[in-house]
């Protein structure tokens, strides 16, 4: 009873005050300083490991989370083939370039026009090739070589580098494709090819 009476007295003596908010005074528009954009000669090429003498094989590769790794200090066995090797050997597909590695077998896909690779006894399908460290970007069928700057083959359990391959293959290693990048100097190349059904028969 006393508690209810004290609450009633407290409610009757308490007054509430409403707060009023005034609108901000109009101010002049703030004038920003001018920004001058200039062009500087800065190379956007990502540095890659240097090549050995001849320029066909590189001294290391792009090892995912480990960055650019050298062959002598990397925990993985790395074979990195350059676009010069592809050009010198006139390799038309990725498989023709990878045949330079004696420990990787190249075969055909399952009933389609594709290539599969065997590293340390485990298959690596075309679906699970890495493109600059990312999966799921390259075409599923035979990969042409015109877009390739380097072919990097890592041997060993390599899911730590770029993650597990989405197709479930590549337990024995991975193949990473580095794309060609623009250089500071312009480059123009032209290739000519001819294909026909004619055959040369001995007389």
RAKA-V57419 format. One record per run of one state. SS is the DSSP state (2 for helix, 1 for strand, 0 for the rest). FROM is the first residue (numbers start at 1). TO is the last residue. If there is no record, write none. Layout:
# RAKA-V57419
{{SS;FROM;TO} {SS;FROM;TO}}
This chain:
# RAKA-V57419
{{0;1;1} {2;2;13} {0;14;50} {1;51;51} {0;52;56} {1;57;58} {0;59;59} {1;60;62} {0;63;63} {2;64;66} {0;67;67} {1;68;70} {0;71;76} {1;77;82} {2;83;89} {0;90;92} {1;93;93} {2;94;98} {0;99;103} {1;104;108} {0;109;114} {1;115;119} {0;120;121} {1;122;125} {2;126;128} {0;129;129} {1;130;131} {0;132;133} {1;134;134} {0;135;143} {1;144;144} {0;145;147} {1;148;155} {0;156;158} {2;159;162} {0;163;172} {1;173;179} {0;180;203}}
